[in-house]
Structures are given as C-alpha cells and as structure tokens.
C-alpha cells in the first residue's frame, strides 16, 4: 500500500511554541530588518547574534539517524546512562565573521547573573571584535528569560 500510494516517511520536528501575539511581532521585526538591509546592504553583519547551549554527559544521540553498515552484525552498543552526570552551559556569539566567546554561564541564569554577564563579561569578550564593527554593532537579545526582567532591560538599554 505504501509503495502503491508513493508515500514517504517523514519525521516530526520540534519547534518552539509561540503565542498568537508573537506572529505580528515577528512580522514587524522582519520588515524592519528588511528595510535596514535595503538601506545598508551589510546591516546583518553588524548584528551580534548570541545563544546558549547546555552540554551534558548524556550528549546527543538519535538512534533513528544512526546506522552501522557491515556484512556481519557488529553488535554495536551505545552507552547512554552514565553514573556520573554533569552539565555545562555555554554562551557564544557571532558578529560578522567574528566569533565571540565561548563563555561558561551559570546553570541557573538569573537576571542578576545575566546583568553581570552583559555588564562585565561581554565587554571583555568583545575586545576580539574590531573597533570598526563594535561602534556600529547591534545586540540581538536571544530570548533567554533573564533578559526580559524590567531591571535587566532598563539597565542595559544604554549599552545596546
């Protein structure tokens, strides 16, 4: 039946949940970005894009996309539960073609810790970015919950 109907297997893809009022905001920011790009074709290279990632002892492994090809069964195994668990949170950014960081951030990124990161750590990390880029750079808040507290927003409005 599958072959007769020419069906193909497709996998689910996880995406972030959005609220209904997120869509107009996304359209507005994209329209603004497109207008800036028309005015300044290299505008995107002036944006500091950042993100965080948590690395654990579990690592990443997708059994559906991992195959071992062999003439005989190699009895391949994968260790996935370790007795000692650890995790490390890493922040990094990129502006133009310059990598900023990486930098280890606390496991629980509070508003206070995020403030310290932006106020004290980020300026040091940005020293690797040429001054010509820094003077005209835009900082893109990446959606980390700590950046949306009123104290964080007001105290960093003058920085970026």
N, C-alpha and C positions, 0 to 999 in steps of 0.2 A: 504494500500500500504506500509506504514512504517513497519508494522509487517511482511508482506509477504517478504519484502526485508531484514529483520533483521537489520534495521537501528537504530542507537543510537544517541541521541542528544549530541553534543559537543559544548563547549563554546570557544569563541575567547580568546586568551591570549595575553596581551600587552607585547611587548618586545622592547628593546632599538634599535633604528635604527643604523645600522653600515654602514660605508663607505667601499668600496671594498678593500682599503688598510689595513683595520682593521684585516681582516682574517689572512693574513700571520703573522702579529704581534702577534695575539692571539696564533697561532700555535707555534711560536717561544718561547713565554713565557711559554707555557705548556710543550714544550720539555725541556726547561731549568729547569723548576720546577720538572719534572720527573727525570732528571739527578741528580739534587740536592738531591731528595728523595732517589735515589739509593745509592748515596754517604753517605748521612746522613738520615737514616730512620725517624728520628724525626724532620726533617727540617721544615715541615709545622707548628710545634708547636712554632717555633721561629719567625713567621711572625706576625706582628701587623696588623690585618685586621680592617679597620675602615669604618664607613659610617655615613651619616647624614640623618635625617628624620624630616619632618615638621608635627607637630601635630596641628590641628585646632579645633575650636569649632564645626565644622561640623562632625568631627570624620570619621569613616569608616563604611559604611553600604552597603551591597549588597542584594537588595531585592530578587534576583533570588536564593540566597542560604539561605534565612531566611524563615522558615515556623513555624507557630504556630499550634500545633496539639491539637484539642479539640473536644468534642462532639457537642458543640454549638458554633456558631460564636462569639468570644470574642470581635469583632470589634477592633482589635489591630491597633494602630496607631504608627507612628514614627515621632517625631519632627525632621525636617531636615533643617530648616532655622531659625537661631537664630537672635534676634535683635542686640545682641552684638557679634561681631566677634573678634576672636583673633587667633593668631597662635604662635607657639614657635618652633624654630629649635633646634634640639638636635644632638650632636655628641657623638659617643661612639666607643670604640674599644675593641678588644679581642686578646690576645696573649696567646697561650697555653690554659689553662683553667682559665685565669685571665681576669676579666672584667675591662676595663679602661674607666673611666667616669661613668656616662654620664656628659656632659658639654653643657650648653646652648650657642649657637653661634648666631651671629647677623643674622637678617633677610636677609640682603644682604651681603653675604660672599665675600668681595673684596679681592684682592691679599694682601693688607696691613693687613686686619683683619686675613687672613689665616696665614700670616707671624707671627703675634703676637701669634696666637694660637699655631703654631709649635715651636716658639722660647721661649715663656714664659709660656703658659698654659700646653702644653703637657708634658714638663719635670716634672712639679708638679704632674700631673695625673699619670705619670709613676712611681712615688715613691711607689705605691702599688704593682708594679711588682717586684718580687725578682731580686736581682742584677745578679744572675746566668743566668737569662733569658735576662735581658737588655743588658749585654755585648755582646751577640751574636744575637741580635734581628735585624730583617729586617722590614722596614716600607713599607707597600704597599699603594702607592698613590691610592686613590679610584676613581679618575676621576672627582672630583669637579673642575669646570673650573678655580677657583682661583689658583689651584696648577700647572697649565700649563703656567703661565706667566714666561717670562725669568728671571725676578728678583726673583721670588719665587724659581724657580728651581736652580738657581746659588747660592742663599744664603743658601739653605738647603741641598745642595749636601754633605757638610761636616758632617751634622748631621746624615744622614742615609746612 
